[in-house]
Amino acid sequence: MTKLKEHKPSKMEALKAMTPADRRRAIFDGIMNNAMFIIIALVIIYVAIKNPRFLSVPSLVNIISLTAAKLPIALGVGGCIILAGTDISAGRQVGLAACISAGLQLTTNKLFPGLQVMPIPVVLLCVLVACALVGLVNGFFMAKFKLHPFIVTLSTQLIVYGLVLLFMQLGTNGGQTLSGMSEGYRNFIIKPLFTLKTSSGPVTVPRYVLYSAIITTLVWVIWNKTAFGKNMYAVGSNEEAANVSGVNVSKTIILVFVMAGMLYGITGFMDAARIASVNATTGLNYEADAIAACVIGGISFVGGIGKVSGAIIGVLLLQIIFAGLNFLSVDANYLYIVKGLIILIACSIDMRKYLVRK
Amino acid sequence: MEEPRKEPQLRGLYGKVKIPVKVLDAVIVIGFIALVLVLLLGMQNRGYTVSFDSLGGTPVEAQKHMYGEPVDIPEPPTREGFSFAGWYEDRDCAYLWDIENAPVQQSMTLYAKWEPRN
């Protein structure tokens, strides 16, 4: 006997079956829960009308490149948010990584006079170890002392900033901006992966877009296909239940923060070569962008909820807004206020989704 | 017996939130209004400032430009015993700014490079 396929009502059919009052309510909920996307779409349309070059190939490639550059840090912070925590030391860790990368790759080294340019794998290893250690401290205090994530990461943020400032004072540098990194290192990051021919000249896609894609795939596998990833979601959604079912909660929390640290390290390693000049303020407020991107992309502060694809969408949308405002020549000072408001609104919308859901 | 109506459960960082949905809606709408106002204010004061640091030479006036415009080439600064060797993106004069073609993309400072005269 053939089994009859069970008929699942589509959203449209479900909407039609409702009473008018319920229907109005459902439509209103839909609008409110997706308000951020609606506003972003309106901003994109407005900018595209004002300055049609915004949707040209070079501009789109630029947005994708920037998205790739910011994706690893967003994925790191995303993991912390899935644990119902957050990480506000992320930006400073990126700064630390960028300073170490630049410091070991200077052609005439003022930090370590006489030091030759180090091989790239050594630099990457140093950066990963340094940031993983910071992540370990974050994770340890969170897991063992049950301290609030904001307090722990605020402390490490300060400690890391102090370390960065001291690092920049080494040798004869005296805290000055580091520039003049080796060609090998810069090429490793920014050399064209491929070149697109457009009407307004060739546009190059840099190599770090590929690296970012590889890292994102790796994070997707870790989050979705490993026991550690499943434990992360379990601890995030209900720590006690996870503990009862045999998950090593402390180990999971510590590992999530170590992994986050390594992702910040990679962001800083790519950023030093991308920006080409590094100082103690590099990475400042990067965590704000990352947190905003995650919340927009549906990685919820409720804990245990969020996908890699959400982080990608969040970072992409945020970069589109910033690129759009950049095209309109809006002063960078306003962007801080815009970012802050976006985080507050995105959190309110996030909260609303789970308040309404019964 | 009627089942007691379940209150929506919030966990994580929202664990202690007790707020009616209507208030939350109002907060979201007010947030968006504030966002639009900030953007409008930002639109009123458009433009990026390009400053010139002549690093010991005669001062050069800052310029204001829209996104994508090239810089107006300023009168080259002068300095006793040195000759001017172009505008650079960084203080160490490692990255030359292509002043004729490169478009302004943000507020920035350009630095003068000096070469000692014999």
Interface residues (C-beta under 8 A of the other chain):
Chain A: M32 A35 I39 V43 N51 R53 A84 G85 T86 Q176 T177 S179 G180 G236 S237 N238 A276 S277 S300 F301 V302 G303 G304 L325 N326 F327 L328 S329 V330 D331 A332 Y334 I337 V338 L341 I342 L344 I345 S348 I349 M351 R352 Y354 L355 V356 R357 K358
Chain B: K6 P8 L10 R11 G12 L13 Y14 V17 I19 V21 L24 D25 V27 I28 G31 F32 A34 L35 V38 L39 L41 G42 M43 N45 R46 G47 Y48 H65 M66 Y67 G68 E89 D90 R91 D92 A94 Y95 Q105 Q106 S107
